[in-house]
């Protein structure tokens, strides 16, 4: 056992986007876990649940506000508009880091097993700064999703990106690990790839992923593809190098075809072929457009980074107020 003193403050950050159907059960389940950890003196009584409302169009924020009045450990952040899941996680960590000894991030849909939280806390007390929640199976996924997920992890590994397979955004970070992560200033966020770059001692906690309790997934195929492409272009320049290699290959093929055509002409075996000419034009044109698009994606990310716009805008929050109220009441 590490010499770390127990009874530390924990903040559980839950990003929410149109989660009114699942939120009552999420608050209930996470509150039970938090109360259990407090009663067993594994965490401090000032530990909090922090729900980040990412521009929901339903009644999510009103529910968060109501629960924060009823339950002292429930707090919330309201974005001025939808900024995205990764920014919601980052905002929660930014607000909570100065009040917390450890932070756990988890989605609101209850698919990640909340019973892994006590194991993560125990790992923290054993000296680990980063504790990854890792799925031990993908039985709840379709065959297509399982196949594409494993293909994505394999691709990222080949591109040199250090990721933990079958680990999403369910993890524990210590205060110093969170501060180190927040020191990364890029706007193109891919936290699954950024967290391993922080370093510090890390371990894994395995769990079985459940079916979504209610509502619909906020990551349809279109968003999943965009998320994967953001991860690739945010962490690797290999696609640009592949474009260069593709260009060299096409030049070599072109020279070969030129030599072949010249030889055929000398032999008098030239047959004018409209179809082959048009096919070549379409293929090369398509390759060029793909290459320009990939390069444009990188340039677009540079464009976003150099503007240095805020990652998010907080319209309202009561997390820090909950600690200020506690301090004033103690006086």
C-alpha positions in Angstrom: 0.0 0.0 0.0 1.2 3.5 -0.9 1.9 6.1 1.8 -0.8 8.3 0.3 -3.2 9.4 3.1 -6.8 8.2 2.4 -9.9 10.3 2.6 -9.1 12.4 -0.4 -11.5 14.5 -2.4 -13.0 12.9 -5.6 -14.9 14.6 -8.4 -16.7 12.5 -10.9 -17.2 14.4 -14.1 -20.1 13.4 -16.3 -20.6 15.1 -19.8 -24.2 15.4 -20.8 -25.9 16.1 -24.1 -29.7 15.5 -24.3 -29.6 13.0 -21.4 -32.9 13.8 -19.7 -34.1 10.2 -20.0 -31.1 8.6 -18.4 -30.0 11.4 -15.9 -32.3 10.5 -13.0 -30.9 6.9 -12.9 -27.4 8.2 -13.4 -27.6 10.6 -10.5 -29.1 7.8 -8.3 -26.4 5.3 -9.2 -23.5 7.6 -8.9 -24.8 9.1 -5.7 -25.0 5.6 -4.2 -21.4 4.9 -5.1 -20.2 8.3 -3.8 -22.1 7.8 -0.5 -20.6 4.3 -0.1 -17.1 5.6 -0.6 -17.7 8.5 1.8 -19.1 6.2 4.5 -16.2 3.8 4.2 -13.9 6.9 4.5 -12.2 6.1 1.2 -13.0 9.6 -0.1 -13.7 13.0 1.6 -17.2 14.1 2.4 -16.7 17.1 0.1 -16.4 14.9 -2.9 -18.7 15.9 -5.8 -20.5 14.8 -8.9 -20.0 17.4 -11.7 -22.4 17.2 -14.6 -21.4 19.2 -17.7 -24.3 20.2 -19.8 -22.9 20.4 -23.4 -25.6 22.6 -24.9 -28.5 20.1 -24.5 -31.7 21.0 -26.2 -33.9 19.0 -23.8 -34.5 19.4 -20.1 -31.0 18.1 -19.0 -29.8 21.4 -17.4 -33.1 21.9 -15.4 -32.7 18.4 -14.0 -29.1 19.1 -13.1 -30.1 22.3 -11.3 -32.9 20.6 -9.4 -30.7 17.8 -8.3 -28.0 20.3 -7.2 -30.6 21.9 -4.9 -31.8 18.5 -3.5 -28.4 16.8 -3.2 -25.4 18.7 -1.8 -22.8 16.6 -3.7 -24.5 17.2 -7.2 -23.1 20.2 -9.1 -23.2 21.3 -12.7 -21.7 23.3 -15.5 -23.7 24.8 -18.3 -22.1 25.6 -21.7 -23.5 28.5 -23.7 -23.9 26.1 -26.7 -22.8 22.7 -27.8 -19.0 22.4 -27.9 -18.5 18.7 -27.9 -17.8 15.7 -25.6 -14.1 16.2 -25.4 -14.4 19.9 -24.5 -17.0 19.0 -21.9 -14.6 16.7 -20.2 -11.8 19.3 -20.4 -14.0 22.0 -18.9 -15.0 19.7 -16.0 -11.3 18.9 -15.3 -10.4 22.6 -15.5 -13.0 23.7 -13.0 -12.5 20.7 -10.6 -8.7 20.3 -10.5 -8.0 22.8 -7.8 -10.7 21.3 -5.5 -10.0 17.6 -6.1 -7.2 15.1 -5.3 -8.5 12.8 -8.0 -10.9 13.0 -10.9 -12.9 10.3 -12.6 -14.6 10.9 -16.0 -17.5 8.8 -17.1 -20.3 9.0 -19.7 -23.9 9.6 -18.5 -25.4 6.6 -20.3 -24.5 4.0 -17.5 -22.8 1.7 -20.1 -19.6 1.9 -18.2 -19.8 -0.1 -15.0 -19.8 2.3 -12.1 -18.8 -0.5 -9.8 -15.3 -0.1 -11.2 -15.1 3.3 -9.4 -14.1 1.9 -6.0 -11.4 -0.2 -7.8 -10.0 2.9 -9.4 -9.9 4.8 -6.1 -8.1 1.8 -4.5 -5.6 1.9 -7.4 -5.1 5.6 -6.7 -4.2 4.9 -3.1 -1.8 2.3 -4.3 0.2 5.0 -6.0 -1.2 5.2 -9.5 -1.9 8.6 -11.1 -3.8 7.3 -14.1 -6.2 4.4 -13.9 -7.8 3.3 -17.2 -11.2 1.7 -17.3 -10.9 -1.0 -19.9 -13.7 -3.2 -21.3 -13.0 -6.9 -21.0 -15.5 -7.7 -23.8 -17.4 -6.0 -26.6 -20.5 -8.2 -26.4 -22.9 -5.2 -26.4 -21.5 -3.9 -29.7 -22.5 -5.0 -33.2 -20.1 -7.0 -35.3 -19.5 -4.0 -37.5 -18.7 -1.8 -34.5 -16.4 -4.4 -33.0 -14.5 -4.8 -36.2 -14.1 -1.1 -36.9 -13.0 -0.4 -33.3 -10.3 -3.0 -33.4 -9.2 -1.9 -36.9 -9.0 1.7 -35.5 -6.8 0.6 -32.5 -4.6 -1.4 -34.8 -4.2 1.6 -37.2 -3.4 4.0 -34.4 -0.7 1.6 -33.1 0.9 1.3 -36.5 0.9 5.1 -36.8 2.8 5.3 -33.5 0.0 6.6 -31.3 0.2 5.2 -27.8 -3.4 4.2 -26.9 -5.0 1.8 -24.5 -7.2 -0.6 -26.5 -10.9 -0.9 -25.4 -10.5 2.1 -23.2 -12.7 5.1 -23.9 -13.0 8.2 -21.6 -13.7 6.2 -18.4 -10.6 6.8 -16.3 -9.2 8.2 -13.1 -6.6 11.0 -13.0 -4.7 12.3 -9.9 -4.4 16.0 -9.4 -0.9 16.2 -10.8 -1.9 14.0 -13.8 -4.9 16.3 -14.5 -2.7 19.4 -14.3 -0.2 17.9 -16.7 -3.0 17.0 -19.1 -4.4 20.6 -18.9 -1.0 21.9 -19.9 -1.7 20.6 -23.4 -3.0 23.6 -25.2 -4.2 22.2 -28.5 -7.8 22.9 -29.6 -8.1 19.6 -31.5 -8.7 17.4 -28.6 -8.3 13.6 -28.6 -8.0 12.8 -24.9 -7.6 9.0 -25.4 -4.3 9.7 -27.1 -3.3 12.7 -24.9 -3.6 11.0 -21.5 -0.9 8.4 -22.2 1.5 11.2 -23.1 1.2 12.6 -19.6 3.2 9.7 -18.2 3.1 9.0 -14.4 2.4 5.5 -13.0 -0.7 4.0 -14.6 -2.8 0.8 -14.4 -6.0 -0.7 -15.7 -9.3 -1.7 -14.2 -11.4 -4.2 -16.2 -15.1 -4.2 -16.4 -18.0 -5.5 -18.6 -19.8 -2.8 -20.6 -23.6 -2.7 -20.3 -26.4 -1.8 -22.6 -27.4 1.8 -22.6 -30.0 2.4 -19.8 -32.1 4.8 -21.8 -32.0 7.3 -24.7 -30.0 7.0 -27.9 -26.2 7.0 -28.6 -24.6 10.4 -29.1 -22.0 8.8 -31.3 -23.6 7.6 -34.6 -21.4 6.3 -37.4 -20.8 9.8 -38.9 -19.5 11.1 -35.5 -17.4 8.0 -34.9 -15.7 8.4 -38.3 -15.0 12.1 -37.6 -13.7 11.2 -34.1 -11.4 8.6 -35.5 -10.1 10.9 -38.3 -9.5 13.6 -35.7 -7.5 11.2 -33.6 -5.3 10.2 -36.6 -4.7 13.7 -37.8 -4.1 15.1 -34.3 -1.4 12.7 -33.5 0.3 11.5 -36.6 1.8 13.0 -39.8 2.0 9.5 -41.4 -0.9 10.2 -43.8 1.0 13.1 -45.3 4.1 10.9 -45.7 1.9 8.3 -47.3 0.7 10.9 -49.8 4.3 11.6 -50.8 4.9 7.8 -51.2 1.8 7.5 -53.3 3.0 10.4 -55.5 6.3 8.7 -56.0 4.5 5.4 -56.9 2.3 7.1 -59.4 5.4 8.8 -61.0 7.1 5.4 -61.3 4.0 3.8 -62.8 3.7 6.8 -65.2 7.3 6.3 -66.3 6.7 2.6 -66.8 3.6 3.2 -68.9 5.5 5.8 -71.0 8.3 3.2 -71.7 5.7 0.5 -72.4 3.9 2.8 -74.8 7.1 3.9 -76.6 8.1 0.2 -77.1 4.6 -0.6 -78.4 4.9 2.3 -80.9 8.2 1.1 -82.1 6.7 -2.3 -82.7 3.8 -0.8 -84.5 1.3 -2.3 -82.1 -0.3 0.9 -80.9 -4.1 0.8 -80.5 -5.9 4.0 -79.6 -8.0 3.5 -76.5 -10.4 6.1 -75.3 -11.6 4.0 -72.3 -8.1 3.5 -70.9 -7.3 7.2 -71.3 -10.4 8.3 -69.5 -9.9 5.7 -66.7 -6.4 7.0 -66.1 -7.7 10.6 -65.9 -10.4 9.7 -63.4 -8.2 7.6 -61.2 -5.4 10.1 -61.1 -7.9 13.0 -60.5 -9.5 11.1 -57.7 -6.1 10.4 -56.1 -5.2 14.0 -56.3 -8.5 15.1 -54.7 -8.0 12.7 -51.8 -4.4 13.9 -51.3 -5.5 17.5 -51.4 -8.3 16.7 -48.9 -5.9 15.1 -46.4 -3.4 17.9 -46.6 -6.4 20.4 -46.3 -7.4 18.6 -43.1 -4.0 19.3 -41.5 -4.1 22.9 -42.7 -7.5 23.3 -41.3 -6.3 22.1 -37.9 -3.4 24.6 -38.1 -6.0 27.3 -38.9 -8.1 26.4 -35.8 -5.0 26.3 -33.5 -3.5 29.7 -34.6 -6.7 31.5 -33.9 -6.5 30.5 -30.2 -10.2 30.7 -29.7 -11.6 29.5 -26.3 -12.3 25.8 -26.3 -15.7 26.4 -24.6 -17.8 29.1 -22.9 -19.3 28.5 -19.5 -22.7 30.2 -19.1 -23.3 29.0 -15.6 -21.7 26.7 -12.9 -22.3 25.9 -9.3 -19.4 23.6 -8.6 -17.1 26.2 -7.1 -20.0 27.8 -5.3 -20.7 24.6 -3.5 -17.2 24.7 -1.9 -17.5 28.4 -1.1 -20.9 27.8 0.6 -19.3 25.0 2.6 -16.4 27.3 3.7 -18.8 30.1 4.7 -21.0 27.8 6.7 -18.0 26.5 8.6 -17.2 30.1 9.6 
